[in-house]
Amino acid sequence: MHELLALAFSLVFALSVTWPAAAGGVLAPEEEPARARLPATGGAAQTIGVRPLPSTTYLDPDFDIVATATSGLPVSFSASGDCAVTGSTVRLLSAGRCLVTASQPGDSRYQPAPEVKIPLAIGKAEQRISLPLPPAVTFLDPDFELEATSSSGLPLVLVGSDDCEITGSTVRILGAGTCSVSARQPGDRNFTAARIVEGRFPIARADQTVDLRLSGIFYRGTSVPLAASATSRLPVRFDAYGSCAVVGSTLNLVAEGLCAVSADQPGGRNFNPAPTVTKNVTVLRVQ
């Protein structure tokens, strides 16, 4: 009897040690290690430090952002506005404003860092005008193009004055003298206005020739109308020597013998003097 009571007591004691009681019943032995594997809550705080960004102007080369987190974890970047970010490299898209955001999302040991927002002003780029001009042209030369350009690639406004005019980039010569040219580029969203460039080039007078038409049989005491023209379309002047005389454009044959008739055009504002043309005729006695 005593042995049975001792055995029962031993069983009860063993059960009380191996299976501890809990609310709702007896817990299984594997639940205690599960409580030890619960993840830790919270994490260490971290912050982001960003090196100041440089002053920027449209067309500046790409540059890198330098930023570090106090956790040592990598910092990522995003951008909005007039720039773009690839990795840590910033590319300027146009003049204006850009907002770069630096972030670090944290991990099992660190909380997410507060985002750092960096505003970036992007200034307009400067531009220059190139205005090559011909060394000289001549009146009556055909129209020609000016190869003026801006470093921005934007179109120029060209104005011609004095003895020429410009339509678009085409120059038309109006007379001998001087062609004055002014080139402007007012700029746009990305470029400042270019410095106005002015220049001039000379326009030489054109050459001309005279055509004197004089033929036939000439007799003393008669008069012959003279006909001549200049390529300039300016009036031709006549002169005569020997047995004849000129009045206006009429040749008077006053005696028998040799008559020399000359025609010239002395030139003008737009034309050089024409070379003198001379023709000799023989004045005959009337039969």
Protein Blocks (a to p, Z undefined) as FASTA:
>chain_A
ZZmmmmmmmmmmmmmmmmccdehiacdfklmmmmmmpccehjddddddddddddddehia
cdddddddfklpacddddehjddcehjaccdfbgcddddddddebifkbccddddddddd
dddddddddddddfbdcehiacdddfbdcfklpacddddehjaccehjaccdfbgciddd
ddddebifkbccdddddddddddddddddddddedjddehiacddddddfklpacdddde
hjddcehjaccdfbgcddddddddebifkbccdddddddddddddZZ
